[in-house]
Structure formats: structure tokens, C-alpha cells
């Protein structure tokens, strides 16, 4: 569907779930892909793929990883910021530590990674795609930290898009609904969460099902491609109709 032959793509947060689908999709499209993720135990390299263990909310670790990437590649065409965690708790039960960690992974990491990548992207005329959430646009009980962080990602995306338009760098974000990943399934095993059972969650989506990681990857491939050359500052909802009710 998309051709990324010869392109260099960095996926920040790509070890599992949506991120892993994004990595696979870009590789299938011909891109050379680097993946930064705290889940990796050690750096690993194979043809067309570089994996680097990084705490994306740690500026020193991230700067060192970017330094290595610049030495290896010398250029960058696409940055995908996909790291994300949740804190499922009522506000009164949300600790300051949990709040800070959600903001660190979901928001601070986006700021840090964009700051590191921009000089390279300005040279290549590249672009950025951030992963936000449908919960950037609607409230959700017991998700105050998560919803706040993702709403911030949307407006960060819009502001940075204005800042970099003159440099030929597009910045967009994709806002997924509930996506069927092992992590999501585990969250609902044998219990009712704040959103009920997993069947209740499915029922919140008018299309009557959860999304697939590959469907979000397709949105990201589009936004990062020349097919979206007139699109910047956009927050693409891919939520099965969740937010139109």
C-alpha cells in the first residue's frame, strides 16, 4: 500500500502492541527501522532493524540513544512517538509518583524525542506522528492522568506543527480507540474494570468490536507518507465511532 524504500524510521515505543505492528508495517513497506523501548534487555541489530533499550522519559538515556542513531544513520525521515502507559485509579487513589510516571512516558517522552529528532527531520523534510488516544477528547472515570496526558499530546502536536511548517516538517497524531492487544485483554481478565467487562468496552464502540493494531499502523503509515503531504497538525481519530456518540 505504501512505499518506504530507502527511508529511515524511528519508532519510540515499539516493542509490543500497536508499536510492534507499526514496526512490522514500516519494515514490510521497505523502511529501515530503529526501535527505542524500555522493554528491551539489550541492543540488538539485524538487517533493516535496530532495537535499543531506552527509558524514553529519561533525557540522558534518550540523548545517548539518539547520538548512537545519528552515528549509524546520519539522517532520519520519520519519527513515531508511541510510548504509553495507563494509571487506572480514582483521583484520590492516584499517587504523585504514578501521575508523574504517566506524564513522563506519555507526554515528556514526546517532547524529548521531538526535540532530539527535529534537526535531522528539518534536513530531510521528514515528519512526526504521535500516538494520542480517543480519550484526549472525552472524559473517562479513573483515567484522569491518562486522559490529561493524551489531551496534552494532541495540543502539543498542533503547536509543534505550527512551529515547524516553515521548515517543511509535518507533525500529526493518531487517536486510537480501544485496541485488541494482549495487554488490554490482561487488564480485563476475571474482573470488571472502571469501564466494566471487556464486552462492555466493545459495546462502547458503534462498530461493535475492538480495533486491531494493524489498523492503527495503517493510519500512521498514511500520515507519514507523501499521500498526506497537505496534512499537518491533524488529530486522526481511529476509534470505531467511540467519540461520535
C-alpha positions as CSV (number, residue, x, y, z in Angstrom):
1,X,0.0,0.0,0.0
2,X,2.8,2.4,0.9
3,X,6.4,2.5,-0.3
4,X,9.1,3.5,2.2
5,X,12.1,2.1,0.4
6,X,15.3,3.9,1.5
7,X,13.5,5.7,4.3
8,X,14.8,5.7,7.9
9,X,12.1,5.5,10.6
10,X,12.4,5.7,14.3
11,X,9.6,4.1,16.5
12,X,9.8,5.3,20.1
13,X,7.8,2.7,22.0
14,X,7.7,-0.2,19.6
15,X,8.3,-3.5,21.5
16,X,4.7,-4.6,21.7
17,X,1.0,-3.9,20.8
18,X,0.4,-1.0,18.4
19,X,4.1,-0.2,18.3
20,X,5.1,-3.7,17.2
21,X,2.5,-3.5,14.4
22,X,3.9,-0.1,13.3
23,X,7.5,-1.5,13.2
24,X,6.3,-4.5,11.1
25,X,4.3,-2.3,8.8
26,X,7.2,0.1,8.1
27,X,9.6,-2.8,7.5
28,X,7.2,-4.5,5.2
29,X,7.0,-1.2,3.3
30,X,10.7,-1.2,2.8
31,X,11.9,1.2,5.6
32,X,14.9,0.8,7.7
33,X,13.6,0.9,11.3
34,X,15.1,1.7,14.7
35,X,13.1,1.0,17.8
36,X,13.6,2.6,21.2
37,X,11.9,0.9,24.1
38,X,12.4,0.3,27.8
39,X,11.2,-3.3,27.4
40,X,14.4,-4.4,25.5
41,X,17.0,-6.0,27.7
42,X,19.9,-5.2,25.3
43,X,20.6,-3.6,22.0
44,X,20.1,-5.9,19.0
45,X,20.6,-5.4,15.3
46,X,19.6,-7.3,12.2
47,X,19.2,-6.3,8.6
48,X,16.9,-3.3,8.5
49,X,16.2,-3.3,12.2
50,X,17.9,-1.8,15.2
51,X,16.5,-2.2,18.8
52,X,17.8,-0.1,21.6
53,X,16.8,-0.3,25.3
54,X,15.8,3.2,26.4
55,X,13.7,4.8,29.2
56,X,12.1,7.3,26.9
57,X,11.3,9.6,29.8
58,X,14.9,9.9,30.8
59,X,16.6,12.7,28.8
60,X,20.1,11.4,29.3
61,X,19.3,7.9,28.1
62,X,17.3,9.2,25.2
63,X,20.0,11.7,24.1
64,X,22.6,8.9,24.2
65,X,20.4,6.7,22.0
66,X,19.9,9.5,19.5
67,X,23.6,10.0,19.5
68,X,24.2,6.4,18.5
69,X,21.4,6.6,15.9
70,X,23.0,9.7,14.3
71,X,26.3,7.9,14.1
72,X,24.7,4.8,12.5
73,X,22.3,6.6,10.1
74,X,23.2,10.2,9.8
75,X,19.7,11.0,8.8
76,X,16.0,10.4,9.8
77,X,12.9,10.6,7.7
78,X,10.1,9.7,10.2
79,X,9.7,9.8,13.9
80,X,6.8,7.8,15.6
81,X,6.2,8.6,19.3
82,X,4.1,5.7,20.5
83,X,5.1,5.1,24.1
84,X,2.2,5.0,26.5
85,X,1.1,3.7,29.9
86,X,-2.0,3.9,32.0
87,X,-2.8,4.6,35.6
88,X,-6.3,3.2,36.3
89,X,-7.3,4.7,39.7
90,X,-9.7,7.2,41.1
91,X,-8.1,10.6,41.6
92,X,-7.9,10.3,45.3
93,X,-6.1,7.0,44.9
94,X,-3.6,8.3,42.3
95,X,-0.2,8.8,43.8
96,X,2.1,11.6,42.8
97,X,4.6,9.0,41.6
98,X,2.0,7.3,39.4
99,X,0.9,10.7,38.0
100,X,4.5,11.7,37.2
101,X,5.3,8.4,35.6
102,X,2.2,8.6,33.3
103,X,3.2,12.2,32.3
104,X,6.8,11.2,31.8
105,X,6.1,8.3,29.5
106,X,3.1,9.7,27.7
107,X,4.0,13.4,27.3
108,X,7.6,14.2,28.4
109,X,8.9,11.5,26.2
110,X,7.2,13.0,23.2
111,X,8.7,16.4,23.9
112,X,12.2,15.0,24.5
113,X,12.1,12.8,21.4
114,X,10.8,15.5,19.1
115,X,13.5,17.9,20.4
116,X,16.2,15.4,19.6
117,X,14.8,14.5,16.2
118,X,13.9,17.9,14.8
119,X,17.4,18.8,13.5
120,X,17.5,15.6,11.4
121,X,13.9,15.9,10.3
122,X,14.5,19.5,9.1
123,X,17.4,18.3,7.0
124,X,15.3,15.5,5.4
125,X,12.0,17.3,5.2
126,X,10.6,14.5,7.3
127,X,7.7,14.2,9.6
128,X,6.4,13.2,13.0
129,X,3.4,11.1,14.0
130,X,2.5,10.9,17.7
131,X,0.1,8.4,19.3
132,X,-2.6,10.1,21.4
133,X,-6.0,8.5,22.2
134,X,-9.7,8.9,21.8
135,X,-9.6,9.7,25.5
136,X,-7.9,13.0,24.5
137,X,-11.4,14.2,23.5
138,X,-13.7,12.6,26.1
139,X,-13.6,12.0,29.9
140,X,-13.2,8.6,31.5
141,X,-13.6,7.9,35.2
142,X,-10.5,6.6,36.9
143,X,-8.3,7.7,33.9
144,X,-7.5,11.3,35.0
145,X,-3.8,11.0,34.5
146,X,-4.0,9.2,31.2
147,X,-6.7,11.5,29.7
148,X,-4.8,14.6,30.7
149,X,-1.6,13.3,29.2
150,X,-3.2,12.3,25.9
151,X,-5.1,15.6,25.6
152,X,-1.8,17.3,26.0
153,X,-0.2,15.3,23.2
154,X,-2.9,16.5,20.8
155,X,-2.3,20.1,21.5
156,X,1.5,19.6,21.6
157,X,1.1,18.1,18.1
158,X,-0.9,21.1,16.9
159,X,1.5,23.7,18.3
160,X,4.6,21.9,17.0
161,X,3.0,21.6,13.6
162,X,2.7,25.4,13.5
163,X,6.2,25.8,14.6
164,X,7.8,23.5,12.0
165,X,5.6,24.1,9.0
166,X,8.0,26.7,7.7
167,X,10.8,24.1,7.9
168,X,8.8,21.5,5.8
169,X,8.3,19.2,8.8
170,X,4.8,17.9,9.2
171,X,3.5,16.8,12.7
172,X,0.3,14.8,13.2
173,X,-1.1,12.4,15.7
174,X,-3.4,9.4,15.6
175,X,-6.0,8.9,18.3
176,X,-6.9,5.2,18.7
177,X,-9.9,3.7,20.4
178,X,-9.6,0.5,22.4
179,X,-7.2,-1.8,20.5
180,X,-7.2,-5.5,20.9
181,X,-3.8,-6.3,22.4
182,X,-2.6,-8.8,25.0
183,X,-2.1,-6.0,27.5
184,X,-5.7,-4.9,27.1
185,X,-7.0,-8.5,27.4
186,X,-5.0,-9.0,30.6
187,X,-6.4,-5.8,32.2
188,X,-9.9,-7.4,32.0
189,X,-9.1,-11.0,32.9
190,X,-11.5,-12.2,35.5
191,X,-12.7,-8.8,36.7
192,X,-14.7,-5.7,35.9
193,X,-12.6,-2.6,35.3
194,X,-13.8,1.0,35.6
195,X,-15.3,0.5,32.1
196,X,-16.9,-2.8,33.1
197,X,-16.1,-6.0,31.3
198,X,-14.3,-6.3,28.0
199,X,-17.8,-6.9,26.4
200,X,-18.9,-3.6,27.9
201,X,-15.9,-1.9,26.4
202,X,-16.6,-3.4,23.0
203,X,-20.2,-2.1,23.3
204,X,-18.9,1.4,23.7
205,X,-17.7,1.3,20.1
206,X,-20.5,1.6,17.5
207,X,-18.7,-0.7,15.1
208,X,-19.2,-3.5,17.6
209,X,-15.6,-4.6,18.1
210,X,-12.2,-3.6,19.3
211,X,-9.6,-2.1,16.9
212,X,-6.6,-4.1,15.6
213,X,-3.0,-2.9,16.0
214,X,-2.6,-3.2,12.2
215,X,-5.4,-0.7,11.6
216,X,-3.7,1.9,13.7
217,X,-0.4,1.1,11.9
218,X,-2.1,1.8,8.6
219,X,-3.2,5.2,9.8
220,X,0.3,6.0,10.9
221,X,1.8,4.9,7.6
222,X,-0.6,7.1,5.8
223,X,0.1,10.2,7.9
224,X,3.8,9.7,7.5
225,X,3.6,9.2,3.7
226,X,3.6,11.7,0.8
227,X,-0.1,10.8,0.4
228,X,-0.7,13.1,3.5
229,X,1.6,15.9,2.2
230,X,-1.1,18.5,2.9
231,X,-1.9,17.2,6.4
232,X,-0.3,18.7,9.4
233,X,-1.5,19.5,12.9
234,X,-4.2,16.8,12.5
235,X,-5.5,14.5,15.2
236,X,-6.8,11.5,13.3
237,X,-9.5,9.6,15.2
238,X,-9.4,5.8,14.6
239,X,-11.8,4.8,17.3
240,X,-14.6,2.8,15.8
241,X,-17.0,5.7,16.4
242,X,-16.4,5.9,20.1
243,X,-16.3,9.7,20.2
244,X,-19.3,10.4,17.9
245,X,-21.9,9.1,20.3
